Every structure is written in C-alpha cells, then in structure tokens.
Amino acid sequence: MNTPCSSQPIRGCDDQDEPGSSAEGDVPPERTPRPAPEPTGLTICSSLLGKRRIAALTEHVEKILPLLPRGMARVDISVINDAAMIDLHTRWHGLDTSTDVITFEASTEGPIDVDIAICLDEADRAAQAHCHSADDELLLYVVHGLLHCCGFDDHDETTAAAMHAEEDRLLAVIGHARVYMSEERKP
C-alpha cells in the first residue's frame, strides 16, 4: 500500500446533504423536535458510492476509531476515482499514477485530524484480484490510512508486515474478515 502522509487536506466533497429543510411545517407545533445527534467527527463522502455503501463503511470505521492508540478530532474520507487520485498523487508526491490511499494529516500529535483519499478504482481491481469485495478493500484502505496517523509505517518488509498484521487484527476485533493477509492475497 502506498500511503505517504501529507499535511494538505482534501476538499470539495460534492454529495453532502444540505443541512435543514426548505419545507415549512415539517414538525407539528405541538411536537418538540429532537436535538441533532452529536457529531462524531467522521465524514465519508463520495459521488461514486450509494448511501448504503457509505453507511456500511461509516459503521465499520466508527467501530475501528476507538481501538486506535490516538483519539479522534476529525476524520474526513473521500472516495474518489483513478483520475482524481492521479491528480492528488501527482500534485503532492510527483507520481503520475493512481494509488490506493493518500493520507493528509494535519498534526502528528494529539487526536487524529486527517483527510484521507481512497480510490474506488484501485479497490475494484484489488478486490477482483484477491476474491473479496471492493467495500472490504475500501475499509482496508481507511484502516491503513488511520494506522499511518498512529505511527505505523510500511516502507520496508518488517514494518509493512507489522502494519498489515495490525490492520487485520483491528478488522477481526470488529468482527470483520481479514483483508490484507487473507489467503487469496498471499504471494
């Protein structure tokens, strides 16, 4: 996995719901509206995934976050295509190729404050090659990016093996199947 950390955020999520409602009279006067839920600091957006897939990914990531050695201030995840990933990879790392995940961490101290870009096209290719779903692969990319924020590295065989083992350990803790170290992915 190629997840170099940078300090520049990703902006421009184009499918977030607009707050509030333009319709009047949605709440009868005799009923008091419920307060809005507390924000979790987690945002996942994509025009490439439907609401169900985003909801499922959000649910899994919300289970992973408390298991990390750092708290969370903000985690914004953008699911993008090859063209957008190539643009980011070229702009921030000088590589004119797509990649699976790029992490833009605001600070290496205190709670995690990060923008993570994950590539659906890369996930589709890896999922097909390793006989699991693209959604499993996307979750792996998010966990990988979060682990980079927690000091994990994958730039040599030893650190990569430790990082991938931690990815699969976290997935197992939330009741999810191993993805990176699955039998199908082993060389």
C-alpha positions in Angstrom: 0.0 0.0 0.0 1.2 3.4 -0.8 0.1 6.0 1.8 2.5 8.8 2.2 1.3 11.3 4.7 1.0 15.0 3.7 -0.3 18.0 5.5 -2.7 19.3 2.9 -6.4 18.5 3.2 -8.7 17.2 0.5 -11.7 19.5 -0.1 -14.6 19.5 -2.4 -16.9 16.7 -1.3 -19.7 17.1 -3.7 -22.6 15.0 -2.3 -23.1 16.0 1.2 -26.6 16.6 2.3 -27.6 20.2 2.8 -28.5 21.0 6.4 -32.0 21.8 7.4 -35.1 21.7 5.3 -36.7 24.2 3.0 -40.1 22.8 3.6 -42.2 24.6 6.3 -44.4 22.8 8.7 -42.4 19.6 8.8 -42.8 19.4 12.6 -46.3 19.9 14.1 -46.3 22.8 16.6 -47.3 20.5 19.4 -44.2 18.3 19.0 -40.7 19.4 20.0 -38.0 18.5 17.6 -35.3 16.1 18.8 -31.9 17.6 19.2 -29.4 16.8 16.5 -27.1 13.9 17.2 -23.7 14.8 18.5 -21.2 15.0 15.6 -18.7 12.1 15.5 -16.0 14.0 13.7 -16.2 11.4 10.9 -17.3 12.2 7.4 -17.3 9.9 4.4 -18.3 11.3 1.1 -18.4 10.1 -2.5 -20.5 10.6 -5.6 -19.2 7.1 -6.6 -20.9 5.1 -3.7 -24.6 4.9 -2.9 -25.9 5.8 0.6 -26.0 2.2 1.8 -22.3 1.6 1.0 -21.3 4.8 2.6 -23.4 3.9 5.7 -21.8 0.5 5.9 -18.3 1.9 5.6 -19.1 4.6 8.2 -20.4 1.9 10.6 -17.2 -0.1 10.3 -14.9 3.0 10.7 -16.8 4.1 13.7 -16.0 0.7 15.3 -12.3 1.0 14.4 -11.7 4.5 15.7 -12.0 3.7 19.5 -9.5 0.9 19.0 -6.7 3.2 17.8 -4.0 4.4 20.2 -4.8 8.1 19.4 -8.2 9.8 19.9 -10.0 11.4 17.0 -10.7 15.0 16.4 -11.7 14.8 12.7 -11.5 12.2 10.0 -12.8 13.2 6.6 -12.7 10.4 4.0 -13.2 11.0 0.3 -13.8 8.0 -2.0 -12.5 9.1 -5.4 -11.8 7.6 -8.9 -8.4 7.0 -10.7 -8.4 10.4 -12.3 -8.8 12.3 -9.0 -6.3 10.0 -7.3 -3.7 10.5 -10.1 -4.2 14.3 -9.7 -3.6 14.1 -6.0 -0.7 11.7 -6.3 1.0 13.9 -9.0 0.4 17.1 -7.1 1.6 16.0 -3.7 4.0 13.2 -4.4 5.2 13.8 -8.0 3.9 10.4 -9.1 1.7 10.3 -12.2 -0.1 7.1 -11.2 -3.1 6.1 -9.2 -2.7 4.6 -5.7 -5.0 3.1 -3.1 -4.9 5.7 -0.3 -3.3 9.0 0.4 -3.4 10.5 4.0 -3.2 14.2 4.7 -2.6 14.5 8.4 -2.9 17.9 10.0 -0.9 17.1 13.1 1.0 14.1 14.3 0.3 14.9 18.0 -3.0 14.9 19.9 -6.2 13.5 18.4 -6.2 12.4 14.8 -7.1 15.3 12.5 -6.9 13.9 8.9 -8.2 13.9 5.4 -7.9 10.5 3.7 -8.5 9.9 0.0 -9.2 6.3 -1.1 -9.5 5.1 -4.6 -12.5 3.1 -5.7 -11.0 2.0 -9.0 -7.9 0.6 -7.2 -10.2 -1.1 -4.7 -12.2 -2.7 -7.6 -9.0 -4.0 -9.2 -7.6 -5.4 -5.9 -10.9 -6.9 -4.9 -11.2 -8.8 -8.2 -7.6 -10.0 -8.0 -8.0 -11.2 -4.4 -11.5 -12.5 -4.4 -13.3 -10.2 -1.9 -15.5 -7.2 -2.2 -14.4 -3.7 -3.1 -16.1 -2.5 0.1 -13.7 -4.8 2.1 -10.8 -3.2 0.2 -12.0 0.3 0.8 -12.3 -0.4 4.6 -8.7 -1.8 4.5 -7.6 1.5 2.8 -9.2 3.6 5.6 -7.7 1.4 8.3 -4.3 1.7 6.6 -4.5 5.5 6.4 -5.6 5.7 10.1 -2.7 3.5 11.2 -0.3 5.8 9.4 -1.7 8.5 11.7 -0.8 6.3 14.6 2.8 6.0 13.7 2.7 2.8 11.6 4.9 2.6 8.5 5.1 0.3 5.6 8.3 1.4 3.8 10.2 -1.9 4.4 9.3 -5.6 4.8 9.4 -5.6 8.6 7.3 -2.5 9.2 4.9 -3.4 6.4 4.3 -6.9 7.9 3.6 -5.3 11.3 1.3 -2.8 9.8 -0.7 -5.3 7.8 -1.0 -7.6 10.8 -2.4 -4.7 12.8 -4.9 -3.9 10.0 -6.2 -7.5 10.1 -6.2 -7.5 13.9 -8.4 -4.4 14.0 -10.7 -5.9 11.4 -11.0 -9.1 13.4 -11.8 -7.2 16.6 -14.8 -5.6 14.9 -15.9 -9.0 13.6 -14.7 -8.4 10.0 -12.8 -10.9 7.9 -9.1 -10.3 7.3 -8.5 -8.5 4.1 -4.8 -7.8 3.5 -3.4 -11.0 5.0 -6.1 -13.2 3.6 -5.1 -16.5 1.9 -6.0 -15.2 -1.5 -3.7 -12.2 -1.2 -0.6 -14.1 -0.1 2.1 -14.3 -2.8 
